[in-house]
Amino acid sequence: MKEIKNLLGYRESIKVVDATLRDGGLVNDFYFTDDFVKALYQANIDAGVDYMEMGYRASKKVFDETKFGKWKFCNDDHIREIVGDNDTNLKLAIMADIGRHDKNDFDQKANSPVDLVRVAAYIHQMPEAIDMVEDAAKKGYETSCNIMAISNSKEEEVKVALDMLGQTPVDCIYIVDSFGSIYPEQMTRIADMYLEFAAKYNKKVGIHAHDNQKLAFANTVEVCGCGVDWLDATYLSMGRGAGNCAMELLLGFLKNPKYDVRPVFKFLEEYMIPLKEQGIVWGYDLQYLMTGLFNQHPRAAIQFTKDQRKDLSNFYNEITSID
Amino acid sequence: MKEIKNLLGYRESIKVVDATLRDGGLVNDFYFTDDFVKALYQANIDAGVDYMEMGYRASKKVFDETKFGKWKFCNDDHIREIVGDNDTNLKLAIMADIGRHDKNDFDQKANSPVDLVRVAAYIHQMPEAIDMVEDAAKKGYETSCNIMAISNSKEEEVKVALDMLGQTPVDCIYIVDSFGSIYPEQMTRIADMYLEFAAKYNKKVGIHAHDNQKLAFANTVEVCGCGVDWLDATYLSMGRGAGNCAMELLLGFLKNPKYDVRPVFKFLEEYMIPLKEQGIVWGYDLQYLMTGLFNQHPRAAIQFTKDQRKDLSNFYNEITSID
């Protein structure tokens, strides 16, 4: 059993990472207004959030720029238009998605408002991910690496990836429950495995959870108790499919007085709920429960949602007949 | 850490209790149609659910019969109209709410389709709860007892209540997170305390969770891993305020092959989602998160919901200024 002090006290080493623009951008193709992004930035500052992910820095050679909002490609100028010199305690992050990025799009840290480059990769892409981590670190950025879809990887492969990453300059290695299929008891085991490698190589461990089985917050709290320090969350859980760990739940839970949940509710009221009222759809729902339960990518459930289908029984049969 | 076998295997002793009519009835004043109740009964049979709670047996001396559907007062005839002789493996339960029941409304078990009498009481009502447990047990019923609102009770008082209940004929003692304020780590400690008394007196322990912080399922799974056997759930989480542990999540998780989640989705599609579409409102929402976070009864959040208010920041100030 975990120590009660983990619950009543707090660890200075915990970092809260707002991923609303990046994971939430997958829901609205990154069409956030500057007004929205400025208000989110201010809410993060007021709430004591540690990092704000501004979006992807996707390669324009891979994606058609006319089909997405700018936060899919966010460059340093886009960011400066929001944050100026960012003379605050809130650090800024962007994500490089392996295979869909271009490391030449990343200037030296000295010239950039970005503090942290988050690299996301499937396990078979580790060599390319490590190349990106090393390039970003050499340029002066903090770096983290998400190993995606581990619920479909063999434990031995994950261990090899952790050992490889341990030998890079990466600051933090993320547990990612891409399909929202992992239960808290399993999460504890996974966290212990990650933390073992992290201790060996002096790295931090983070978690990025999905809410397919309403476990994103529970899993985040679970591994936080194990020693996982970097905790991803999004406002109103905005993120692909079932969404993520809710910022409002996480900041309500964390005890460090630097965090304040009150400004979160103000932002939800003024910005997030209006997004939902405009018809942008995300969050826990039965179709996502099913893909989570069967450890599948949510794409079928996302399509079911887009098609406004209601025939859950048919959907159940469809996804359970996929081999 | 819990044994992995708890997750991959299963315990025969686990019982799933459907509380949709009873806790869900608090949302629609118990106005369920007979068609709905028959379909729910069939879904429970098809899904392998162990107990179905048919409602409260509230005293008509306390509540005005014209202001509620019959499942608030459900008598043996109401139940027989749905289940006939109930020649199935599904056992039937009703709830007696201490202070609002009349033990004379309970016939001998030999004359009743009811198998289990569930007694619900606040901790200061224990003597009356025990009187009801003893009366029901003497008449031949299985019995359980919910100690409500323990998040506002002193641990020593809860231990006294557990010791008192241990000496009665009660079959199962329930952990009840009335306000949805308890985190999984705390739940583990509470479960261990209940299980210690249960072992001493040869009782079972159950859990009835609320979803204010999206933790009803996580907490249920958590204590199930500790040895808690009776697990309450409701279809689509239907229950007072933020609702309960979702039947669809729980049956997806449990590994005993007698459980089947497929019929649950059919019932949700055909009966539960239409209820929502009719405008009946329940389930996780931000106002319930707040009352859960501050360990308060959800009544202010229920009123906020009824009034269709959107001013979350004001609500936050209101509930945090209550002493």
Contacts between the chains, C-beta under 8 A, distances in Angstrom:
chain1	res1	chain2	res2	distance
A	1	B	185	7.9
A	1	B	188	5.9
A	1	B	189	7.3
A	1	B	192	7.8
A	2	B	185	5.6
A	4	B	185	7.7
A	4	B	189	7.6
A	6	B	185	7.4
A	7	B	183	6.7
A	7	B	185	5.2
A	7	B	186	6.9
A	183	B	7	6.7
A	183	B	221	6.3
A	183	B	253	7.0
A	184	B	184	6.6
A	184	B	218	6.0
A	184	B	221	6.6
A	184	B	222	6.5
A	185	B	1	7.8
A	185	B	2	5.5
A	185	B	4	7.7
A	185	B	6	7.3
A	185	B	7	5.2
A	185	B	221	7.5
A	185	B	225	5.9
A	186	B	7	6.9
A	188	B	1	5.9
A	189	B	1	7.3
A	189	B	4	7.6
A	192	B	1	7.8
A	211	B	214	7.7
A	213	B	217	7.0
A	213	B	249	5.8
A	213	B	252	7.4
A	213	B	253	7.9
A	214	B	211	7.7
A	214	B	214	5.1
A	214	B	216	7.9
A	214	B	217	5.4
A	214	B	218	7.3
A	214	B	246	7.3
A	214	B	249	6.4
A	214	B	284	8.0
A	215	B	217	7.1
A	215	B	218	5.7
A	216	B	214	7.9
A	217	B	213	7.0
A	217	B	214	5.4
A	217	B	215	7.1
A	217	B	218	7.9
A	218	B	184	6.0
A	218	B	214	7.3
A	218	B	215	5.7
A	218	B	217	7.9
A	218	B	218	3.3
A	218	B	219	7.9
A	219	B	218	7.9
A	221	B	183	6.3
A	221	B	184	6.7
A	221	B	185	7.5
A	222	B	184	6.6
A	225	B	185	5.9
A	246	B	214	7.3
A	248	B	286	6.6
A	248	B	289	6.2
A	249	B	213	5.8
A	249	B	214	6.4
A	249	B	289	6.5
A	252	B	213	7.4
A	252	B	289	6.9
A	252	B	293	4.4
A	253	B	183	7.0
A	253	B	213	7.9
A	261	B	293	7.6
A	262	B	313	7.6
A	262	B	316	6.1
A	265	B	286	6.8
A	265	B	290	7.6
A	265	B	312	4.6
A	265	B	313	5.6
A	265	B	316	5.1
A	266	B	312	7.5
A	266	B	313	4.7
A	268	B	286	6.4
A	268	B	312	6.1
A	269	B	310	6.6
A	269	B	311	6.7
A	269	B	312	4.3
A	269	B	313	5.7
A	273	B	310	6.8
A	284	B	214	7.9
A	284	B	284	8.0
A	286	B	248	6.6
A	286	B	265	6.8
A	286	B	268	6.4
A	289	B	248	6.2
A	289	B	249	6.5
A	289	B	252	7.0
A	290	B	265	7.6
A	293	B	252	4.4
A	293	B	261	7.6
A	310	B	269	6.6
A	310	B	273	6.8
A	311	B	269	6.7
A	312	B	265	4.6
A	312	B	266	7.6
A	312	B	268	6.2
A	312	B	269	4.3
A	313	B	262	7.6
A	313	B	265	5.5
A	313	B	266	4.8
A	313	B	269	5.7
A	316	B	262	6.1
A	316	B	265	5.1
